[in-house]
Amino acid sequence: MEHRIRFLFRQYLENKCTRREFDELFALLRDADHDQELRQLVSEAYTALGQTSVTYVDETGNLVLPEPEWLTQPEDEKPVKKKRSYAALVITAGIAATVGGVYLMNKKEAAPKPAMSVSSTERSEYRFLLLPDSTEVWLNAASTLEYPADFGKSNRNVYLSGEAYFDVKHQAQQPFIIHTGKIATTVLGTAFNIKAYADLSNVTVAVSRGKVKVQYLDKEVATLTTGQQVRVNNNGSGIADKRSGLQQVAAWQQGKLAYDDEPVSEIVADLERVYNVSIDVTNDTVSNMRISTSFNRQTGVEKALEILCRLTDAALKQEGGKYYVH
């Protein structure tokens, strides 16, 4: 059993848990019989964090490990004589380690800034996240998702840079809000994709199920239903389109890159993120062309670029580890 707990704990810290492994791990963590194994694992994980991470401490210097509400049993269901599991106390430290560290909480400071949990991906990397409210998030390459440490208590606000697909847990009294710069997307419970990379001039929201509201600052710019998508300029000056986009909604989750009347410059930017390569389109005419096409991620960057060049009547060259389209 010790080897199994160690395996599941490592899978969780590296964000590789399947849903079944996730459920199995948390069932074991609620059992005080496994405290000794868990103490060792937490000690190893804490040591690995090094001095780049900090912990929650109170004004006396004691470690503060608040127990998540969803791990707390109702009073009538708690065992009468069994001590509270050490695992239930330390699991928040493990959770914090998986999202980039934990934060120093100084009660003596007035109005401290809220701690933020952060998850990021590198180029060619993808990640599945399960938020505290059971909302599921698929984070695309070169993306970052942030949310307050008290997420779900008074609000459900998250902050996205990059691209992510959300399957939001329905809570009628507490909307789920995704902030991408000055643009906010509000939902109660639905599934949709947001693309908001810093190098793009617009934010794209596409809905696969349900209904969402898109705002620029406090001004509503669109309400979308199933199959619709909208692009909002980062300066809020206008809407590029509002159309059916079901085939393109988070195609990347299924290992595909699908485009409908997209500029070559944006397609190339996606290929750079997905394959972690450098591509230079030296012909402005080609860069500004709009095309419709799709690629399977397993096709590889060279084959994808060959297809793109055939569609745009361009030429492809590779030199010094970099691709040139001209």
The 8 nearest C-alpha neighbors of each residue, nearest first, counted from 0:
[[1, 3, 2, 4, 5, 33, 36, 6],
 [2, 0, 4, 3, 5, 36, 33, 6],
 [3, 1, 5, 0, 4, 6, 7, 36],
 [2, 4, 0, 6, 5, 1, 7, 8],
 [5, 3, 7, 1, 6, 2, 8, 0],
 [4, 6, 2, 8, 3, 7, 9, 1],
 [5, 7, 3, 9, 4, 8, 2, 10],
 [8, 6, 10, 4, 9, 5, 24, 11],
 [9, 7, 11, 5, 10, 6, 4, 12],
 [8, 10, 12, 6, 11, 7, 5, 13],
 [11, 9, 15, 7, 16, 13, 8, 12],
 [10, 12, 14, 8, 16, 9, 13, 15],
 [11, 13, 97, 9, 14, 10, 8, 96],
 [12, 14, 10, 11, 15, 9, 97, 16],
 [15, 13, 11, 12, 16, 10, 97, 126],
 [14, 16, 10, 13, 11, 17, 12, 127],
 [17, 15, 10, 11, 20, 21, 14, 18],
 [16, 18, 20, 19, 21, 15, 10, 22],
 [17, 19, 21, 20, 22, 16, 23, 129],
 [20, 18, 22, 17, 21, 23, 16, 24],
 [21, 19, 23, 17, 22, 18, 16, 24],
 [20, 22, 18, 24, 19, 23, 16, 17],
 [23, 21, 19, 25, 20, 24, 26, 18],
 [24, 22, 20, 26, 21, 25, 19, 27],
 [25, 23, 27, 21, 26, 22, 7, 20],
 [24, 26, 28, 27, 22, 23, 29, 21],
 [25, 27, 23, 24, 29, 28, 22, 30],
 [28, 26, 24, 25, 30, 29, 23, 33],
 [27, 29, 25, 86, 30, 26, 24, 87],
 [28, 30, 27, 26, 87, 86, 84, 25],
 [29, 31, 27, 28, 32, 84, 33, 26],
 [30, 32, 84, 33, 34, 85, 29, 86],
 [33, 31, 30, 34, 35, 84, 27, 29],
 [32, 34, 31, 36, 35, 30, 37, 27],
 [35, 33, 37, 31, 36, 32, 85, 38],
 [36, 34, 38, 37, 33, 39, 32, 31],
 [37, 35, 39, 38, 34, 33, 40, 1],
 [36, 38, 40, 34, 39, 35, 41, 33],
 [39, 37, 35, 41, 40, 36, 34, 42],
 [38, 40, 42, 37, 36, 41, 43, 35],
 [41, 39, 37, 43, 42, 38, 44, 36],
 [42, 40, 44, 38, 43, 39, 45, 37],
 [41, 43, 39, 45, 40, 44, 38, 46],
 [42, 44, 40, 46, 41, 45, 47, 39],
 [45, 43, 41, 47, 46, 42, 40, 48],
 [46, 44, 42, 48, 47, 43, 41, 49],
 [45, 47, 43, 48, 44, 49, 42, 41],
 [48, 46, 44, 49, 45, 43, 42, 50],
 [47, 49, 45, 46, 52, 44, 50, 51],
 [50, 48, 47, 51, 46, 52, 45, 53],
 [49, 51, 52, 48, 53, 46, 47, 45],
 [52, 50, 49, 48, 53, 100, 47, 99],
 [53, 51, 50, 100, 48, 49, 101, 54],
 [54, 52, 102, 101, 103, 51, 100, 55],
 [55, 53, 101, 102, 103, 56, 52, 62],
 [54, 56, 103, 63, 104, 102, 62, 101],
 [57, 55, 62, 63, 61, 60, 104, 54],
 [56, 58, 60, 59, 61, 63, 105, 62],
 [59, 57, 60, 106, 105, 56, 107, 61],
 [60, 58, 57, 61, 56, 62, 106, 105],
 [59, 61, 57, 56, 58, 62, 63, 55],
 [62, 60, 56, 59, 57, 63, 58, 55],
 [61, 63, 56, 55, 64, 60, 57, 54],
 [64, 62, 56, 55, 65, 61, 57, 54],
 [63, 65, 88, 66, 62, 89, 91, 55],
 [66, 64, 63, 67, 88, 91, 89, 68],
 [65, 67, 88, 64, 68, 87, 91, 70],
 [68, 66, 70, 69, 65, 71, 91, 87],
 [69, 67, 71, 70, 66, 72, 65, 131],
 [68, 70, 67, 71, 72, 131, 66, 132],
 [71, 69, 68, 67, 72, 66, 87, 29],
 [72, 70, 68, 69, 73, 67, 66, 87],
 [71, 73, 77, 76, 74, 70, 69, 75],
 [74, 72, 76, 75, 77, 71, 70, 69],
 [73, 75, 77, 76, 72, 78, 71, 79],
 [74, 76, 73, 77, 72, 78, 79, 71],
 [75, 77, 73, 74, 72, 78, 79, 71],
 [76, 78, 74, 75, 72, 79, 73, 81],
 [79, 77, 81, 80, 76, 82, 75, 74],
 [78, 80, 81, 77, 82, 76, 75, 74],
 [81, 79, 78, 82, 77, 83, 84, 31],
 [80, 82, 78, 79, 83, 31, 84, 77],
 [83, 81, 84, 80, 31, 78, 85, 79],
 [82, 84, 85, 81, 31, 87, 88, 86],
 [85, 83, 31, 86, 87, 29, 30, 82],
 [84, 86, 88, 87, 34, 31, 89, 83],
 [87, 85, 28, 84, 89, 88, 90, 29],
 [86, 88, 84, 85, 90, 89, 29, 28],
 [89, 87, 85, 86, 90, 66, 64, 84],
 [88, 90, 86, 92, 91, 87, 85, 64],
 [89, 91, 93, 92, 87, 88, 86, 94],
 [92, 90, 94, 93, 89, 95, 64, 66],
 [91, 93, 95, 90, 89, 94, 96, 64],
 [94, 92, 90, 96, 91, 95, 97, 89],
 [95, 93, 91, 97, 96, 92, 90, 98],
 [94, 96, 92, 100, 101, 93, 97, 98],
 [95, 97, 100, 93, 94, 98, 99, 92],
 [98, 96, 12, 94, 95, 99, 93, 13],
 [99, 97, 118, 117, 95, 96, 116, 100],
 [98, 100, 96, 117, 97, 118, 95, 116],
 [101, 99, 96, 95, 52, 98, 102, 53],
 [102, 100, 54, 95, 53, 52, 96, 55],
 [101, 103, 54, 53, 55, 114, 104, 100],
 [104, 102, 55, 54, 53, 105, 56, 101],
 [103, 105, 55, 56, 106, 102, 57, 54],
 [106, 104, 107, 108, 103, 57, 58, 56],
 [105, 107, 108, 104, 58, 57, 109, 111],
 [106, 108, 105, 109, 58, 104, 111, 57],
 [109, 107, 106, 105, 111, 110, 104, 112],
 [108, 110, 111, 107, 106, 105, 112, 104],
 [109, 111, 108, 112, 113, 106, 107, 105],
 [112, 110, 109, 108, 113, 105, 104, 106],
 [111, 113, 114, 110, 115, 109, 104, 108],
 [114, 112, 111, 115, 147, 148, 149, 110],
 [115, 113, 148, 147, 102, 112, 116, 101],
 [116, 114, 147, 148, 146, 117, 145, 113],
 [115, 117, 146, 145, 98, 148, 147, 114],
 [116, 118, 145, 98, 99, 144, 115, 119],
 [119, 117, 98, 144, 143, 99, 145, 116],
 [120, 118, 143, 142, 144, 117, 121, 141],
 [121, 119, 141, 142, 124, 140, 125, 143],
 [120, 122, 141, 124, 140, 123, 119, 142],
 [121, 123, 141, 272, 140, 275, 124, 273],
 [124, 122, 273, 274, 140, 275, 272, 121],
 [125, 123, 140, 121, 122, 120, 126, 139],
 [126, 124, 139, 140, 138, 120, 123, 127],
 [125, 127, 138, 137, 128, 124, 139, 120],
 [126, 128, 137, 136, 138, 129, 125, 135],
 [129, 127, 136, 135, 130, 137, 126, 138],
 [128, 130, 135, 133, 134, 136, 131, 127],
 [129, 131, 133, 134, 132, 128, 135, 136],
 [132, 130, 133, 129, 151, 150, 134, 69],
 [131, 133, 130, 134, 151, 168, 129, 150],
 [134, 132, 130, 131, 129, 168, 135, 167],
 [133, 135, 167, 168, 130, 132, 166, 129],
 [136, 134, 129, 166, 165, 128, 133, 130],
 [137, 135, 165, 128, 164, 127, 138, 129],
 [136, 138, 127, 164, 163, 126, 128, 139],
 [137, 139, 163, 126, 125, 136, 127, 162],
 [140, 138, 125, 162, 163, 142, 137, 141],
 [139, 141, 124, 122, 125, 123, 142, 120],
 [142, 140, 121, 122, 120, 272, 161, 139],
 [143, 141, 161, 120, 140, 160, 119, 162],
 [144, 142, 119, 160, 118, 159, 161, 120],
 [143, 145, 159, 118, 158, 117, 119, 160],
 [146, 144, 117, 158, 116, 157, 115, 118],
 [145, 147, 157, 116, 115, 158, 156, 150],
 [148, 146, 115, 150, 149, 114, 116, 113],
 [147, 149, 115, 114, 150, 116, 146, 113],
 [150, 148, 147, 152, 151, 153, 113, 114],
 [151, 149, 147, 148, 155, 152, 154, 146],
 [152, 150, 155, 154, 153, 149, 132, 131],
 [153, 151, 150, 149, 154, 155, 173, 68],
 [152, 154, 151, 155, 150, 149, 173, 156],
 [155, 153, 151, 152, 156, 150, 173, 174],
 [154, 156, 175, 151, 150, 176, 174, 157],
 [157, 155, 176, 154, 177, 175, 146, 158],
 [158, 156, 146, 177, 145, 178, 176, 159],
 [159, 157, 178, 145, 144, 177, 179, 146],
 [160, 158, 144, 179, 143, 178, 161, 145],
 [159, 161, 143, 142, 196, 195, 179, 144],
 [160, 162, 196, 142, 195, 194, 159, 143],
 [161, 163, 194, 139, 193, 195, 142, 138],
 [164, 162, 138, 137, 139, 193, 192, 165],
 [163, 165, 192, 137, 136, 191, 249, 193],
 [166, 164, 136, 190, 191, 167, 135, 192],
 [167, 165, 190, 135, 134, 189, 136, 168],
 [166, 168, 134, 188, 189, 165, 190, 169],
 [167, 169, 134, 188, 133, 170, 166, 132],
 [168, 170, 188, 187, 167, 171, 189, 174],
 [171, 169, 173, 172, 187, 168, 174, 188],
 [170, 172, 173, 187, 169, 174, 188, 186],
 [173, 171, 170, 174, 187, 169, 154, 175],
 [172, 174, 170, 171, 154, 175, 155, 187],
 [175, 173, 187, 186, 176, 185, 155, 172],
 [174, 176, 155, 186, 185, 187, 156, 173],
 [177, 175, 185, 156, 184, 155, 174, 157],
 [178, 176, 157, 184, 183, 158, 156, 179],
 [177, 179, 183, 158, 182, 180, 157, 159],
 [180, 178, 182, 159, 158, 181, 183, 160],
 [179, 181, 182, 178, 233, 183, 160, 158],
 [182, 180, 216, 215, 179, 183, 178, 233],
 [181, 183, 215, 179, 180, 214, 178, 216],
 [184, 182, 178, 214, 177, 213, 179, 215],
 [183, 185, 213, 177, 176, 212, 214, 178],
 [184, 186, 176, 212, 211, 175, 183, 213],
 [187, 185, 211, 175, 174, 188, 176, 212],
 [188, 186, 174, 169, 175, 170, 171, 189],
 [189, 187, 169, 167, 168, 186, 170, 209],
 [188, 190, 209, 167, 208, 166, 210, 191],
 [191, 189, 166, 208, 165, 207, 167, 206],
 [190, 192, 206, 207, 165, 205, 164, 189],
 [191, 193, 164, 205, 204, 163, 249, 248],
 [194, 192, 204, 162, 163, 203, 195, 164],
 [193, 195, 162, 203, 202, 161, 196, 204],
 [196, 194, 202, 161, 162, 160, 193, 197],
 [195, 197, 161, 198, 199, 160, 194, 162],
 [196, 198, 199, 195, 160, 161, 200, 201],
 [197, 199, 196, 200, 195, 268, 201, 265],
 [200, 198, 197, 196, 201, 195, 202, 265],
 [199, 201, 233, 232, 198, 202, 197, 234],
 [202, 200, 232, 233, 231, 199, 230, 203],
 [201, 203, 195, 231, 230, 194, 232, 204],
 [202, 204, 230, 194, 229, 193, 201, 231],
 [203, 205, 193, 228, 229, 192, 230, 194],
 [204, 206, 228, 192, 191, 227, 248, 229],
 [207, 205, 191, 225, 226, 208, 227, 228],
 [206, 208, 225, 191, 226, 190, 245, 248],
 [209, 207, 225, 190, 189, 206, 191, 210],
 [210, 208, 189, 225, 224, 190, 211, 206],
 [209, 211, 224, 223, 189, 225, 186, 208],
 [212, 210, 186, 223, 185, 222, 213, 184],
 [213, 211, 222, 185, 184, 221, 223, 214],
 [212, 214, 184, 221, 183, 220, 219, 222],
 [215, 213, 219, 183, 218, 220, 182, 216],
 [214, 216, 182, 218, 181, 235, 217, 219],
 [215, 217, 181, 218, 214, 182, 183, 219],
 [218, 216, 215, 214, 219, 183, 182, 181],
 [219, 217, 215, 214, 216, 220, 213, 235],
 [218, 220, 214, 221, 213, 215, 217, 212],
 [219, 221, 214, 213, 218, 215, 222, 238],
 [222, 220, 213, 219, 212, 223, 214, 229],
 [221, 223, 212, 211, 213, 224, 210, 220],
 [224, 222, 211, 210, 227, 221, 212, 228],
 [223, 225, 210, 227, 209, 206, 226, 211],
 [226, 224, 208, 207, 206, 209, 227, 210],
 [225, 227, 243, 245, 244, 207, 206, 224],
 [228, 226, 243, 242, 244, 225, 206, 223],
 [227, 229, 205, 241, 204, 242, 244, 206],
 [228, 230, 241, 240, 204, 203, 231, 205],
 [231, 229, 203, 239, 202, 238, 240, 201],
 [230, 232, 238, 202, 201, 237, 235, 233],
 [233, 231, 201, 235, 234, 237, 236, 200],
 [232, 234, 201, 235, 200, 231, 202, 181],
 [233, 235, 232, 236, 181, 231, 237, 201],
 [236, 234, 232, 233, 237, 215, 231, 182],
 [237, 235, 234, 232, 238, 233, 231, 215],
 [236, 238, 235, 232, 231, 239, 234, 220],
 [239, 237, 231, 230, 240, 232, 229, 236],
 [238, 240, 230, 231, 237, 229, 241, 232],
 [241, 239, 229, 238, 230, 242, 228, 231],
 [240, 242, 229, 228, 227, 243, 239, 230],
 [243, 241, 227, 228, 240, 244, 229, 226],
 [242, 244, 227, 226, 245, 228, 241, 225],
 [243, 245, 226, 247, 227, 246, 228, 248],
 [246, 244, 226, 248, 247, 207, 243, 227],
 [247, 245, 244, 248, 250, 257, 249, 243],
 [246, 248, 244, 250, 245, 257, 249, 258],
 [249, 247, 245, 250, 246, 205, 244, 192],
 [248, 250, 251, 252, 192, 247, 164, 253],
 [251, 249, 255, 252, 247, 248, 253, 256],
 [250, 252, 255, 254, 249, 253, 256, 257],
 [253, 251, 250, 254, 249, 255, 137, 164],
 [254, 252, 251, 250, 255, 249, 256, 295],
 [253, 255, 251, 296, 252, 295, 250, 256],
 [256, 254, 295, 251, 250, 296, 253, 294],
 [255, 257, 294, 293, 251, 250, 295, 258],
 [258, 256, 293, 247, 255, 292, 250, 294],
 [259, 257, 291, 292, 261, 293, 260, 247],
 [258, 260, 291, 261, 290, 292, 257, 247],
 [259, 261, 290, 291, 289, 258, 262, 292],
 [260, 262, 289, 290, 259, 258, 263, 291],
 [263, 261, 289, 288, 264, 265, 287, 290],
 [262, 264, 266, 286, 265, 288, 289, 287],
 [263, 265, 286, 267, 262, 266, 268, 287],
 [266, 264, 268, 267, 263, 262, 269, 261],
 [267, 265, 263, 269, 268, 264, 270, 262],
 [266, 268, 270, 264, 269, 265, 263, 271],
 [269, 267, 265, 271, 266, 270, 264, 272],
 [270, 268, 266, 272, 267, 271, 273, 265],
 [271, 269, 267, 273, 272, 268, 274, 266],
 [270, 272, 276, 268, 275, 269, 274, 273],
 [273, 271, 122, 269, 275, 270, 274, 123],
 [272, 274, 123, 270, 271, 275, 269, 122],
 [273, 275, 123, 276, 271, 272, 270, 300],
 [276, 274, 272, 271, 122, 123, 273, 277],
 [277, 275, 271, 274, 278, 321, 272, 270],
 [276, 278, 321, 271, 322, 279, 275, 320],
 [279, 277, 322, 323, 321, 276, 271, 280],
 [278, 280, 323, 281, 324, 322, 277, 321],
 [281, 279, 324, 282, 323, 325, 286, 278],
 [280, 282, 325, 279, 324, 283, 323, 286],
 [281, 283, 325, 285, 284, 280, 286, 324],
 [284, 282, 286, 285, 287, 281, 280, 288],
 [285, 283, 287, 282, 286, 288, 281, 311],
 [284, 286, 288, 283, 282, 287, 311, 263],
 [285, 287, 283, 264, 263, 284, 288, 280],
 [288, 286, 284, 285, 262, 263, 283, 264],
 [289, 287, 285, 262, 286, 263, 284, 290],
 [290, 288, 262, 261, 260, 263, 287, 291],
 [289, 291, 260, 261, 262, 288, 292, 259],
 [292, 290, 259, 260, 258, 261, 289, 293],
 [291, 293, 258, 257, 290, 259, 294, 307],
 [294, 292, 257, 256, 258, 295, 255, 291],
 [295, 293, 256, 255, 296, 303, 257, 298],
 [294, 296, 255, 298, 297, 254, 256, 293],
 [295, 297, 254, 298, 255, 294, 299, 256],
 [298, 296, 299, 295, 254, 294, 255, 300],
 [299, 297, 295, 296, 302, 303, 300, 294],
 [300, 298, 297, 301, 302, 296, 303, 274],
 [299, 301, 303, 302, 304, 274, 270, 298],
 [302, 300, 304, 303, 299, 305, 298, 322],
 [301, 303, 305, 304, 300, 299, 298, 306],
 [304, 302, 300, 306, 305, 301, 299, 307],
 [305, 303, 307, 301, 306, 302, 308, 300],
 [304, 306, 302, 308, 307, 303, 301, 309],
 [307, 305, 309, 303, 304, 308, 302, 310],
 [306, 308, 304, 310, 305, 309, 303, 311],
 [309, 307, 313, 305, 311, 310, 306, 312],
 [308, 310, 312, 306, 307, 311, 305, 313],
 [311, 309, 307, 308, 312, 306, 290, 313],
 [310, 312, 308, 313, 309, 307, 285, 288],
 [313, 311, 309, 308, 310, 314, 285, 307],
 [314, 312, 308, 311, 325, 324, 309, 315],
 [313, 315, 325, 324, 308, 316, 312, 323],
 [316, 314, 324, 323, 325, 308, 313, 317],
 [315, 317, 323, 322, 318, 324, 314, 325],
 [318, 316, 322, 321, 323, 320, 319, 315],
 [317, 319, 321, 320, 322, 316, 323, 315],
 [318, 320, 321, 317, 322, 316, 277, 323],
 [319, 321, 318, 317, 322, 277, 276, 278],
 [322, 320, 277, 318, 319, 317, 278, 323],
 [323, 321, 317, 278, 316, 279, 277, 318],
 [322, 324, 279, 316, 315, 278, 280, 317],
 [325, 323, 280, 315, 314, 281, 279, 313],
 [324, 282, 281, 314, 313, 280, 323, 315]]
